Every structure is written in C-alpha cells, then in structure tokens.
Amino acid sequence: MHIHLLQKALEFWRRVRHSLVAALVFINGFLIFRSVWGQNLDLVALFHIKNFTDINWTHAVNGPWLLLGMFLMLNAFGLLFRARIAWAVSLILLMIVFTFTWHFFPHLGAHLYWSASAVLLLILLSKDFNHSSATAGGIAAFISFAVLLFYSTYGALYFGEGFHPAIHDLMTAFYFSMVTMTTVGYGDIIPQTEAARLFTISVIIAGITVFATSLTTVFGPIIRGGLNKLVKGVQKPMNRKNHFIVCGTSVLASSTIWQLHKRELPVTMVTIEDEDKFTQIEQRVGTKLDIISGDSTDSDVLLEAGVEHCHAVLALTEDDATNAFIVLSVKAISPDIKVVTAVNDAKNMKKVKRVNADVLLSPQLFGSEILASVLSGEPISNEQLLGMLLRSGDGLVKEEQD
C-alpha cells in the first residue's frame, strides 16, 4: 500500500514539476513587472524623447528592467511545452535578472531569492525540457527580436553624433534600427565615425542572425513537415494494440527490436531523441519503426504509445534510474501491465528490484559469469546458461522481498 502511494506521488511530481518551474519563472517576471509599474515613473515618456541629452537615465534604466519582466512571463508559456529553447532562454534571462537586480535594485532582496531559486530548479530539472516546440520557438524569436531592437535603437541614440545627419530623437533611432537590421539600407543616414560604423556592423550581423534564426525556428518545422508529407505521403499510424513498447535506444534496445521484428511482432519505440533523429535510429536498427519522441517516464507519453493495450513494456535505456522510473510509471497506470527492465550497473540490482518489475535482467552479470567460466576452462551446457541467465536477474520470476 505504501509503495503504491509512493508511486502515485512520484508520478504526480514528474507530471507537474515542469509546470511548477514555468510558474516560478512567470512569478519572477510578474514581480519585476509589478515593481516597475508600482513606481511613480512615467515609462511611456521615454518614447517621446526629442534629444539624447534630455534622457533621465535613472528612469531609462527601467526600460530593460520592464522588458525582462515581460520576456520572462512570455517565456514561461514555452516551458509548459517542455521546450528546450524556452529552458535555455529562461536560464539566460534569469541570470540577467539576478545581475540586474544586484546592480540596480539591491534593495529588492526577494527578487534575488526568487530568481536564484528559479535558476537552481531549471538546472536541476534540465532533462525535463527536451522537446522542440514551434510555440516556444516563436516566443524565443520574439524575445530575440525585441532585445535586438532595444539594443540597436538606444545604441543609435548613444552614437547619434557619429551619423550624418546626427540622430537625436528616438523615432529616428528606431527608423535607423529597422532599416539596418533588415539590411535595407536606404543611405539617408550614414555612419561617419569609427565607433558608429562598428556599431552599425554589429546591428547588421545581429539582424541577419536573428532574422535567419527566427525564420528557421518558426517556419522550419512547418516546411520540413510539409516536405516529409510530400515525399513520403501521409503515413497511416500503427494500430497500437497487442504490441511491445521498447523504451530507449541502447544497444540492447536496438537488438531486441530487431529480434522482435524478425518474428513479425509489432513494436513501438519511445525515445527522448527528437524527430529529426528518427532516420538515424531506423538505420541503426535496420528496419522501419513506429517511434514516439518523448520522456519514457511520462504517463502521457506511455499512454500515447498504447501502454494499456500492449503485451509488455521493455525499459531498456542506458540509465538504471530511468528504467526504474519507467517501471513505476507503468505500474501506476495499471499494476497488471507486464514490464521488463534491464540493469546496466550490477551495483544497482537491489535498488531496481524494489520497483517490482516482472522481468529483471542484468546483461553485465550474465556476461561476466560466462566470461569467468570460459577463462577458467569450465564446460558450459545449455542448462547452465539458463541458470546463469536466471541468476543474472535475481530470477525471472519475482521473489519475496526481503
């Protein structure tokens, strides 16, 4: 009973922890947003600047501070999709927030604790964010574009005297930034000094990079998906019933899939790899596969793979902890589902045994016992091989727990 409750608790934690991280990042952004708008500062007045020398930089410093808060709140939605790009952008933004708070607003101690906590959780749960998402890619593209626009506009104001005609107002700086970022270059505003030219070069390079990356991130998956459908046609998904689910891309997993395929048994592979790696996986196995990209320990991914209607689930990743969590996730869905798990490191045998897999195998122990027998000159019969195999997994039939 206690083990079942523990399994339920662990399953619930794995299911919601990425949402908790997203909520924490959103709270960081909201705190920043509230602290800025709670001050008696007219931030809108910044966009009515007529002369660079008239800028009150005590007030202007809140411009990037406000943008950071908005970007964090936007990026939190990307974390809900477990997008890797959202994880990376959030980590960078939170580090900037921590540094920015420390330098400009040291009296906001709570912000320092919140941002540090979010950074720590993002690092600890980095493996949870392994998906590619067009939505998160669009958010990251928007953030990149906004940061570049802010940099180029205020940079044009800063180096305004180095241009001909000189740039003194914000609207002209904004116009020059857009023309330069898009590499249109009408030639009506020309950099004259070395500093202004170097700044313009940086904006051109950054503009090309941001626009190219944004187009690739947002439209790349759409175009690639359309081309795949055009070349391969619309493929009918496999009827995922009475099949085997193999989790992982290890050598043991690939070999097992090949053997099952030879016997014409249906197999669904679940891997953490992205879809663009599917072709390489199929080449490694040597056959076409029904593959799902996702976390094998996630109940939603297992349900998508048809775990409720399968013959058995084979947890054959290269990480023993992941294999143990797969067993717990499957048993939380239904304790009647058969699960086979491999133990890669013999020292983890007793720990993995506690998750109550139906079949527990250790290729390492099995191979080492055969090697020792061969080196010592002991004859090995079929019965002895079977006995070694049984002992390598502490028995294919579950024994009573100690």
Buried (B, 14 or more C-beta within 10 A) or exposed (E): EEEEEEBEEBBEEBBEBBEEBBBBBBBBBBBBBEBBEEEEBEBEEBEEBEEBEEBEEEBBBBBBBBBBBBBBBBBBBBBBBBBBBBBBBBBEBBEBBBEBBEEBBEEBEEBBEBBBBBBEBBEEBEEBBBBBBBBBBBBBBBBBBBBBBBBBBBBBBBBBBBBEEBBBBBEBBBBBBBBBBEEEEEEEBEBEEEEBBEBBEBBBEBBEEBBEBBEEBBBBBEEEEEEEEEEEEEEEEEEBEEBBBBBBBBEBBBEBBBEBBEEEEBBBBBBBBEBEBBEEBBEEBEEEBBBBBBBBBBBEBBEBBBBBEBBBBBBBBBBBEBBBBBBBBBBBBEEEBBBBBBBBEBEBBEEBBEBBBBBBBBBBBBEBBBEEBEEEEEEEEEEBBEEBBBEBBBEBEEEEEE
